[in-house]
């Protein structure tokens, strides 16, 4: 009979049961927080419930950080008890390791390391408070929360067969993670939307995390009862000596079910490196594939129509060569060489000439598609290896989306990136070579000659259709986490998800779908699952805001879930048909989804004008063909058992861990990208608003480099407070699924309205503002023939006054009736606002002629910022009820094809100032009176940096200097 904690072993000075370590940790930890809360409420209630926006009674319950870190003596009570907690905490982690360590198991060591890391970071955020150092407090806090994910998951995985402990751990972990979305939601309501009372609700979620977290570790009291502190393991569980009875085997199965069974096998560094290499090689494939459209797009931009280089989109159809038996045998027997040759797509950043860079990328994509198709086909006789390669390909897409989020929707190894604009091409290439060598080290299992030569017919054709629809869906919707968020964006106030931080929800849905497809392939291959996917696609296409985004998450889950079964079925058929024809269909879909917005410049374009719904329907029909093939495929393999279970668990374990690590990295990046919303204009003391308009040419400069950094530098140095960006919608395959406004807004410290989303079929109009955007609406102006004309009507809070800003891109010159209708619509829209207003626009008209006189008219009430500027054709700034004080034009250098135009306004504050502005606007002589720079205050002046030759090719031009205006 095992001794109880009261039985003191012979020779021992002290003996007590291990569960008291858990109880000591729980009691002291709760005492630290509760004592601080009680003392804080008693002594400083009104002070600790007050935040940067509201106080009592709007906010009536304190947050954790305000309670434990802001004031004496509650801060001292908390630190005293939390210091005492550290002893039991370290002991708890140590005992958990001793309890769970088994010979040959690496997971207990990893979880013990995570436990130590959590303990140290806990000391970091408790002893370095937000008042002491906000940044380090946040770094420690986010590190602690991120480490909590593997800690709780690992503890459930390693739980001894104790039914009560397993149940409590599952419930408490579920409560902890279930509280996080609510906490994030109400923090955004407080921080971004500044809603009274939101921080109090956030505080309840925050305190619940503390309660759940400590309670989760308190469950160890149910397990440590087998320990007697001398220290001696009286249960034998830590060495795995005792055989488990039948009843506990049931519990082991329940535990394995809770953790998907992926940690049952032994750890191997070799397989871990294999997985890392496979996933990175998959990331390289998606990086090259997603870059192809961007470098192709550069050419029709400059040709303003079909250039001929668009033919390179067909670089993906190289698997058709696998239909030739000698070629197939050659490729399969030389897979390492083929994969290495595909890395030429990463070398393209060294090629300066855009044409040769395009051909280099095209060759890389050609070899990548050929190599991957041959790799899957060569592994089709070995289920485990085939599944592992498919996981590498699909997890690689998740890595690509995560990397793009971390780099503000640019991929750091794209050929449009280099060191000057944030690229990491050299590091990416070096890692790609190492990964490819590791990825291709195993010999192919299928030579490509034999029974597979006879495969084809309906199954191969249906599989090809499914692959075409699948790859189009993955590329167009999932290659960037902000794409579908911008589909459902409809302006301020914010009523839907934001690219940062909500992009993680897309990655989480992708990860969950991918794992579901691997673990339950028969489930996701059904028509019921397909129907759910169709509903998700329809909701995304038809609805804005959060409801539309729920559809986005559904289709993200479904596409990743069905990817594995579709790819497995395709790999077992003729690769020339499944992947060659599949990529050809994918290319047709790529052109289709570009045609719906580029209809004015392409043959047959008007037939598919504005039909994104047709694109989505076609995608789902194609996937449906693949599902039809899957149902037949599954019926033929109904009796197939899960052989090689050990190996399957092994590779699934590592890919699951990789997915978890990717999600953690995404969350860490999202934390650092969280908007601060504390932006300030450049010259608040002078009540000056500097406004600009710029056509940014889809953020590709004249030399085919991504231009965000150069744009950022110019906007910052010109001290622009409000700027309209045109030709800014990049959320399509051909443009790389990018969003320039994310980087500019976050780096410059500005609010952003993306404007009409990608599913509104425009070339884009966006607004960046140092001033809060109170409200914004999006408009599609009449365009019966030509391209759609987008407009934003936003109301800004400028120094306490509401100012309306309109951002507008008119239709092209070839469609005069469109432009006439658009001018009438916009004039009425501007005239409907009684507030001070600014138009930042691209009008396609000459000064003082034609439609100009509709924009500048009694209907609109708007005035031209400088009527005598005869050199304009497209960009115009109009205004009303504001005091215009400056106007300038700044050369673009090689960033884009259009200059940056600027105007400075003073926002009137008093009634007398408003009356003076009204008199000036009524008198053209007063309105157009120009003065020299030395006659205006310092805060009204444009930066002197751009005088003369300027800097980096940017200078004041046309008039060689800014113009200033001042009333008599």
N, C-alpha and C positions, 0 to 999 in steps of 0.2 A: 504494500500500500504506500502510495507516495505521501511524503510528509506534508503537513499544512504549514502555513506561514508562522504558526505559533511554535512549531517544533524547531528548536535551534540545533543545527548540525554540530556534531562533535568538533570542538576546537574553534568554532566560529565565534567572533566577538559580537557580531550582530547579525540578525537574520530577519528579513521581512519579505512579504510576497511582492512580486513584480508589479502587480496591479496598482500598488500605491504610487509608483512612478507616474502612472497615467492620471491617477486622482490628484496628485500634487500638481502636475502640469495644468490640469483642467481648472482646479480651484484657484491657483495663483494667477493664471492667465485671465480668467473671468474677473477676478478681483481687481486686476490692473485696469481693465476697461470700465467696469461698473463703478469703481471708486472714483475714477476721473469724471465719469458722467454725473454721478450724484453730487460731487463737490462743485463741478462746473455749473450745473443747473442751480445749485444753492447760492453760489457766490457771484457768478457772472452770466446769468441766464441771457439777458438781452444782448450781451456782447458776443457770446458764442453762437447765437442763432443768426446773427447778422452776417450777410455776405456782401459781395461787391455791388449787388443790385438792390437787395431788399433787406429789411429787418423785421422785427416783431411789429404787428401780428401776422404779416404775410408769411414770414418764416418763423416757425415755432418749435422746431426740434433741431438740435445741433448735429453737424456731421462728425464723423470719427476724428478727422484731422483737426477740426476746430476744438474738439473736446480734449484731446490728448496733447496737443502741441502748442496752443496759443498762450496759455496763462498759468500763473502760479496761484495756488499750490497744486491744482489738479494735474498739471504737467509733471510735477515732482512725484506725486503719488503714483501716477502711471509708470514713470521710469523706474521708480523703486521696485514695484511689484513685477514689472516686465523683466528687470534684471534678475530677480529671484527665479523667474520662469525659465531663464536660460539653462539653469542646471538640470531640472527635470526634462527640459526639451532635448538637450544633447543625450541624456540617458535614454529617453524614449526612442530616439533615432537609433541609438546603439542597440538597444534591446530588440527593436524591430528587425534589425539586420541579423542579429544572432538567431532570432526566431525563424526567419525566412531563408537564411542561407542554405543552399544545397550544393553538393559537389557538382561542378561543371556548369552551374547556373551563374550567368553574369548579371541578370536583371536585379537581384537583391543588392549587388554592389552599386549598380547605377542608381537605384532608388535611395540607397543610403547616402550617396553623394548628393542627390537632389535634396534630401532632407537636411543635410548639413548646409547646403547652399541657401535653402529657405530660411534656416535659422539665422544665418549671417545677414541675409538681406532684410529679415525682420528687424534685426538690430539696427540696420541702416536706416529704414524709414521711421523707426520709433525714436531713435536718438538724433537723427538729422530731420527736423520737422520742416514743414513747408515754410514756416516763418524764418527758419535759419537759412535754408538754401532750397528754394523751390525745385530747381532742376534735379539736384541729387536726391531729394526726397522722392520725386516722381520716378527717377531711375530705379531706386531701390524698391519702390512700391510695385512698379510694373514688372520688375524682375521676380519679385515674390509671387505675384499673381500668375505669371507665366509658368514658374516652376511648380505652382500648385496643380497644374494640369497633369504632368507626368506623376507627381506625388500621389494624387488621389487615384489615378488610373492604376498606378503600380501597386498601391496598397490593396486595392480590390483584387488585382491579379494574383498577388502573393498571399492573400488571406488564407490562414489555416482553415480546415473544414469545420467551421463554426457557423451554424445557420443564422443565429441571432446577429453575430458580428457582420456577416456578409450582408444581411438585410439592412442593418443600420448604416453601413458604409454606402450602400447603393442609394438609400433614401437621402442621407446627408450630402453626399456628393451631388445628387440630382438637385437638391435644394440650393446648394452653393452655385452650381453652374446655371441653374434656372433663374437665379436672382440677378445674374450679370446683365442679360439683355435689358431688364427693367431698369437697372442702375444706369446703364449707358443711355437709355432713352431719356430718362428724366434729367440726367446731367446735360444732355444736348438741349432739352427744353429750357434748362436754366441758363446754360452758357451761350447757346446760339440764339434762342428765341426770347430769352430773358422773361420767362413766365413766372409770375409771382407764385410762391408756394411749391414750385417744382423742386427746389433744392431740399426742402423738408422731406418730400417723398423720396428723393434720391438718398437722403440720409438714412431712411428706414431700410432701404435695400442695402446700403453700405454696412449698417449695423448687423443686418441679417447675415452678411458674409462673414463677419467676425464670429457670430454665434455658431453658424454652420461649420466654420473652419475649425474652431476649437473643439466642437462636439465630435467632428469626424475623427480627430486624434484621440478623443476620450474613449472611443470604441476599443482602443488597444487594451483597456482594462479587462475586457472579456477574453483577450488572448494571453495577456501576461500572467494570468493566474497559474500558468504552468511553470513560471519562473520563481525561483527562490533567490533572493539577492544575497549571493556570497561571491561569485555568481555561479549558479548551477542549473542546467537545463533538466528539470525533473520529468519533462514530458517526452523528451527525445525527438520532438518535431523539428528542431533546428538542424538535426543531422539526417533527417529522413529515415530513421531506423524502424519506426513502428509501421507495420502494415495497416492500411486503412480498412476498417470494416465496410461492409456493403453500404450501410446508411450514409457513411461519410463520402463514399464514392459518388453518390447522388449529388452531394454538395459540391464536390469537385467539378462535376459536370455543369452545375448551375454557375459556378464561378467562371468556368471556361466560357460558358455562354455569355456572361456579362462582359467578358474581355475579348470576345470573338475567337478565343483560342489561339491567338497569334503568338503568344509568348510561351507556349508549351515546350517548344524545342530548345535545344542548346544554342548558345550564342557562338558565332564564328566571325572573327574579324575579316576573314577572306570573303565570306558572303556579304558582310556589311559593305566592304569595298566594291564588290560586284554590283550591289544595288545602287550605291552612290554613282558608280560609273554609268550604269544603265540609265538612271534618272537624268543625269547630267547630259548624256548623249541624246535622250529624248528632248530635253530642253533645247539643245543645239538645233535639232530638227525644226522644232516649232519657231525658234528664233529666225532661222533662215527662211522658212516658209512665210512667216508674217512680214519679213522684210522685203520679199519680192514685190509685193504690190506697191510699197512705198517708192522703190527705185523706178518702177515702171511709171508711176503716176507723175513723176517729175517731167516726163517728156510731153504728154498731152497738155500739161500746164503751160508749157512754153509754146507749143504749137496751137493752143486753143482749139483742139480738136484731135481727131485720130492722127497719131504720129507714125504708126507702123511698128513701134517698139512694143506695143501692146501684145504682139504675138508671143513675147517671152512668158506670158502667163501660162502658156502650154508647156513650160519646163517641167511640170509635175507629171506629165503622161509617160515618162520614161519607163515605167513598169510594162508598157506594151511590148518592149523588147524581150521580156521574159517569155513571150510566146514563141520565140525562135529558140529551139532546143540547144544549139551550140552556145548561143549567147547566155541562155539561162544557166547552163553548166559552168560557163566561164565566170559569170558573176558570183554564183553561189560558192564556187571553189576559190574565189578571191575576194571574199567579203571584207576582209580587213583593208585591202587596198582600196576597194570601192568606198568604204566608209571614210577612210582617210582623205580620198579625193573630194568627198563631199564637203570637207572642211574648207575648201577654197572659198565657199560662201562667207566664211568668217574673215578670210584674208582680204576681202573686197575693200575694207576701209583704207587699205594702203594704196588703192588705185584712185588717183585724183580725177581722171577724166570720167565724167558721168556715164558716157556710153560704154566704156570698157568696164566700169564698175558694175553696170547693169548686167553685162554679159558674164562677168565673173560670178555674180549672185545667181544668175540663171543656171550656170553650169553647176554650181554648188547644190541648188535645189534639184536639178535633174539627177545628179548622183545620189542625193539623199533619198529621194523617193524610190529610185531604183534599188538602192541598198536596203532600205527598210522593208520594201515589199519582198525582196529576195530573202531577207533574214527571217521574216515571219513564215514564208513558205518553207524554208529549210528546216524550221522548227516544228512544222505541223504534225510530225509523227511522235512528238514528245510533249504531252499536255502541260507538264510542269514548266518546261523551258518556254513553250509558246506563251503561256499565261504570264510568265515573268517578263518576256519582251514586250508584250502588250501593255502590261502595267508600266513598264519603263516609258513607253510612248505616251501613255495617257497621263501619268504623273508628271511627265515632262511638260505637258500643257499647263498643269497647275503651277509648276515652277516658273514657267514663262509669264503667266498672269501675275504671279507674286512679284517677280522681278520688275515687271512693268509698273506695278503699283508703287514699288519702292523708288523707281526712277520717274515718277510722275507721268506714266503711260508711254515712256520710251523704253526700249530694251537696250541695256548697256552694251550689248555686243552686235547691234545692228550696224550695217554699213553706212548709215547716215549719222552715226555717232563717232566721235573721236575724243581725245583727252580734253580739248577746249570746250566741249559741250556736255561733259559728264560721262563720256564713254569709257568702258573698261575692256576695250577690244583685245589688248595684248594679254591680259590676265585670262579673259574668256577663251582665247585661242589656245593658250598653254594648257589650261584645264581640259579643253576639248580634245587635244591630242592624247593626253594621258587617259581620259575617259574612253576614247575610241579604242586605244590599244587594249585596255582592260575589257571593254565591251565585246570585242571581236576575238578574244583569245581562245574560245572554244570552237572546235571544228564543227561544220554544219552536219546535221543528222540526216538530211535529205539532199541527195546530190542533184535533184531536179529532173532526173530521168527515171521513168518507170510508169507505174500505174497512174500517176497524176497527169500524165500527158493526155489521157483519155477523158479527163474531167472537163466539163463545160456544160453548155446547154442552159436550161432554165435556171438551175441553182446558181451558176456563176453569174448569169445576167442579173438575177434578183439581188445577189450579194453585191454586185457592182453598183446597182442603184442605191442600195442601203449605204454603202461606203461613201458614195458621192454626197448624199444628203447628210450623213453623219459628219463628215469632215467640213462641209460647208457650215453646219450648225455650230460645231466646235470652234471653227475659225471666226465666223462672223459674230457670234454672241458671247463666246467664253474666252477669247484670247486676250481680253482686257476686262477687268472687273467693273469698269465704269460705263461700259457700252450700254448695257440694259438699264442701268440707273439713269442714264441720260435719255433713254427712250421714254421713261415715265416722268421726267422732269417737266414741270409746267410753271415755274417761276415762284416768286415770293408772295406771301410768306411761305416758308418751307412746309410742304405737306406730304413729303415723300422722302425716300432715302437720299443720302449724299454720297458722292464718290469716296470721300474720306469722312468718317470711318466705315460706312456701311458696306464697302466693297468686300469686306471679309465674309459677309453673309453669302455672297456668290461663291467664294472659294470654299466655304464650309459646305454649301449645297453640292458643289462639284465633288468634294472629297467624300461626302456621305454617299452620293450616287455611285462613285467609282467603287467604293468598298461593297456597297450593296450588290452591284453587278458582279463582283468577283465571288462573293459569298452566296448569293442567291440568283445565279444566272437564269434559272428556269422561271423565277418569279418575274424578272424584268423583261423577259422575252415574250410575255403574254400580250394578248390584245387589250386586256384591262390596263396594263401599265402603259401601253401605247396610247390608249384613250386619255389617260391622265396627262401624258406628255402633250397631246393635242390640245387639251384644255388649257394647259399652261401657256402654250404658244399663242392661243387665241386671246387669252387674258392679257398677255404682254403686248400683243399687237393692238388691242382695242381700248385699253384702259390706262390712265395715268396714275401717278402717285403710288401709295403703298399697295393698293389692290393690284395695280399692274405689275408691281415688283414681286408680289407673291407668285404671279404667273411666271416671272423671270426665274425665280428660285426653283419653281417646279420644272421648267424646261431645262435648267442647268443640271438639276438632279437626274432627270431622265436621260439627257444626252450622254452624260458620263456613265450612267448605269448600263445603258444598252450598248455602249462602245465596246466593252469586252466581248460580249456574245457575238456582236456583228463582226468584229475583227477576227475572232476565232473561226467563225463560219467561213469568212472570206479567205483566210489563210489556208483552208483545207480544199479550196478550189483552184482552178487555173489562175495564177497570179496576173497573167497578162489581161485576163478578162476582169477579175475582181478589182485589182488595184489600178491597172492601166485604164480600163474603161471607167472605173470609179472616179479616178482623178480627172478624167475628161469631163464627166458629168459635174464634178465639183467646180471645174473651170467655167462651165456654162452657167452654173448658179452664181459664181463670182461676178461674171459679166452681167447677169440678169439683175443682181442687186445693186450694180453700179448704174445700169441703164435707167432704173426707175427715177434717178435724180439727174443723170446726165443726158436725159432724153433730147435736149435741145442740140446736142453736139454729135450724136451717134446715129447711124442708120437704123431705122425702125424704132427709134426711141419713143415717139408719141404713142405707140401701141401699148407700152408698159408704163407710161407716165404715172408716177405716184402710186404704184401698186406694190407696196411692201407686203400687203396682205397676200398677193399672189405669190410672192417670194416665199413667205412663211408656209403657205399652203403647199407649195411645190416641195419644200424641204421635208415637211412631214409626210407627204405622199411617198417621196423617195425612201425615207426611213421605214415607212409602212411596208414597202416592197421587201426591204431587208428583214423586217419582222415576219412577213409571210414566209420567207425562206427559212428563218429561224425555227418557226413552228414545225416545218418539215424536218429540218436538221435535228431538232430535239427529239422528234418521234423516232428517228433512226437510231438515236443514241440513248434511248430511254433506260436501257439496262446497264449503261456504263456506270461502274462504281468508281468511287474516289480512291484510286490507287495512288501509291507513293505519298500517303498522307503526311509522313514526316517531312518530305521535301516540300510539299505544298505549304505546310505550316511555316517552314523555314522562309521561303521567298515572300510569302504573304506577310510574315512578321516584319521583315525589313522594309517592305514597301509601305506597310501601315505606319511603321515608325517614321519613315521618310515623309509621309503625308502629315503626320502629327507635327514634325519639326517644321515643315513648310508653313503650316497654319500658325505655329507659334511665331515664326519670323514675320509672317504677314501682320499678326496682331501687334508685334513690337513696332513694325513700320507704321501701322495705323496710329499707334499711340503718339509717335513722334510727329505725325502729320496732322494731328487733331487741331482744328482751327482755334485760334486764340480770340478772334473777334474783338480785338482792342485797338483797331487801326485808327490812325490819326492823319488828317491832311497835312500837307507840307507847310502851309502858311496860315494856320488857324488864327494867329493874332491879327492878320489883315483881312480875315474872312474871304480869302481868295479861293476860287475854284478854278483849277487848270484842267481844261477838257481837251481831249484829242481824239482823232479818228485815224485809223490805220487799216489798210487792206493787207493782211499778213501772208497771203499767197500760200495758205495751208502749211505754214511753218516749215517750208523748205526754202533754203536760200538759193542764190544763183548757182552755187557749186554743189548742190544736192546734199548739204548738211542740215541737220535739224537746227532751227534758228532760235529756239526759246531763250538760250542764255544771252545771245546778242540783243534780242528784243528786250529782255529784262533790263540789261544795262542801259539801253537808250531811254526806256520809259522812266527808270529810276533817276538817271542824271538830268532828265528834263523836268523832274518833279511833277509828274502828271497825277492828278487826283482822280479823274474820271476819264476812261478811255473806251471807245467803241472799237471792237475788232471785227473785221469782215473777212469772208472766206476762211472761217474758223472751225467749221464742222469737219472733223477728221475721223469720225467714228464709222468708217467703212473699211473693208478688207484692203481696197486699193490705196487707202491713205494710212494704213497701219493701225486702225482702231486706237487713235491717240486723242488726247485732249490737252492742248497747249494751255488752256486757261487754268488748269489745276496748278501747274508749276508757277505761272506768272502770279496768280492770286496769292499763293502761299508764300512765295519768295518776296513779293512786293508788299505783302500785308494789305490785301484788298478783298472786299466782298466780290462775288462773281455771279453773274447770271449767264448761263451757257446759251440762252436763247432757244428758239425752236429746235427740238431734238432731232436725232438722226432719222427717225421715222416720219419726219415732216418734209423730207425731200427738198431741202434747201442746201446752199453752199455755206450757210452759217452766218450768224450775227451774235456777238457776245458783248457783255458789258462788265468792266472791272471798275470798282469804285472804292475809294477810301472812306466814303460816307456810307452809313447803313442804308440798305435797300429795303424800304418799307413795304413796297408792293411792286409787282411787275406782271405784265401780261404779254403774251406773244401773239403776233399777228402774221398771217400769210396774206399778202396783198393780192388784188386781182391780177391773174396772169393767165389769160385764156390760151396763149400760144407759146410764149417763151418760158424761161426758167422762173421758178417761184421766187418771189421777193419777200425775204423775212424782215420782220421789224420787232423791236422790243420797246415797250412803253414802261419805263420804270420811274418810280417816285422815290427820291432820295431825301434823307434827313440831313440837310446841309446847315450846320451851325444853328439848329433849332428851327429852320425854315424848310418847308417842303418844296422841292424842286423837281420838275419832271424832266427826264432825259429820254430822248428817242434815238435808237440806233437802227439804221435802215440801209438795206442794199437793194437798189433798183434793178430792174431787169436789163438785159443786154440791149445794145444799140439796134440790133436787127429787128426788134419788135416794138415799133413806136406806139401802137395802140395799147400794148401792155403798160408801157411807161406812162402814157397819159392817164390811164385808169388808176395806176398806182399813185401818181401825183395827186389826183383828186381825193383818193382815200386817205392818204397821209395828211394832206392839208386839213381835212375835216377832223382827223384824229388829233392833230396838234391844236387846232382851233377849239376843240372841246375842253381843253384844259385851261382853267383860269390862273394856274400857278406859273411862277417863273419856269421857263422851259429852255432846253437846249436840244438841237438836232445834230447828231453826229452821223454823217450819211455819205453814200455813194450814189449820186443822182443821175449820172450819164446825161448831162446836158451842159450847154454853154452858158456862161454868166449872162444874165439879163435877157435871155432868149428862151422861147418855147416853154417847156414845162417849168423852167425856173420861176416863171411868173405865177405859177400855181402854188409852188412851195412857199415863195415869198409873196404873200398876198394878204388881203384883209380877212380872208377865210381862215388862214392859219394864224395870223397875227404875228408871224415870225419876221425877223430881220436878218439879212446877210451879215456875217461877221465882218466882211470887207468887200463891198460891192465893186470896188475898183480893181480887184485882183482878177485880171483878164485871162490869166494863164491856166485857170482851173478847167477841168473837164468832168472829173468824176467826184472828187471829195469836196464836201461843203460842210460848213458849220453855221447853223442858224440859231437864233436866240430870241427871247422876249422877256421883259420884266426883270432884267438883270443889267448891271452896269458892266459893259464890256470895257476892259482896260488893256488888252494886249492880243496880238495875233502874230503867228510865226509859221513858217514852213521849214521842215527839216529834211535834208536829203537822206535817202534810205541806204546809201552805199550798195552793198550786195545782199542785204537781208531779204529784200522782196522786190517787187516791181513798182511799188507805189510809195510815195513819200508819207511822212507823218505830219499832219496838220494840227496846230494847237491854237487854243484861244484861252485867254484869262478873263474871268468874271469876278466881280465883287458881289456877294450876296447881301442885299440890303436888309438891315435889321429893324430900324425904326420906321414909323409911318412917314416921317419927313424924308428919309432916304428913299423910300418907295415912291413918294411923290416926285422926288427929283429924278428918279429913273424914268417915271412916266413922262415927265416933261422932256427929257432928253430923247426918248424914243419917238415922241411926237414931232420933234424938230430935227430934220435930217442934217441941218447944219451943225447942230450940237452933237448929234449922234456920230458924225464922221470926222470930228475934229481930232487931228493927230498931233502929237507932241513928241519931243525928244525924250530919250530914256531918263535923262537927269531931272526931268520934271515930274516923274512919277515916284511913289515910295518904293523902297527897296523890296518889299514883299510882293510888288506887282511885276517885278522884272523877271525876264527869262534868264536862265543860267548863261553866264559869259563864256562857258566852256566851249560853246559851239560857234563862236564868232570866228571870222577869218577862215582859216583852213579847217577849223573844228577839230574833232577827235575821231579816230577810227573810221574816217570817211564820212562822218556825219557833221553837217554844218548848216547854218541858216542860209537858204538859197532863194533864188528868184529875185528877192528884194535885198539879199545879202545881210539883212538884219531884221529883228522883230519890229513890228509897228505897235505904237502905244497910243491910247486914247484917254483924254481927260476932259470933263466938261469945264466950261468957263466959270 
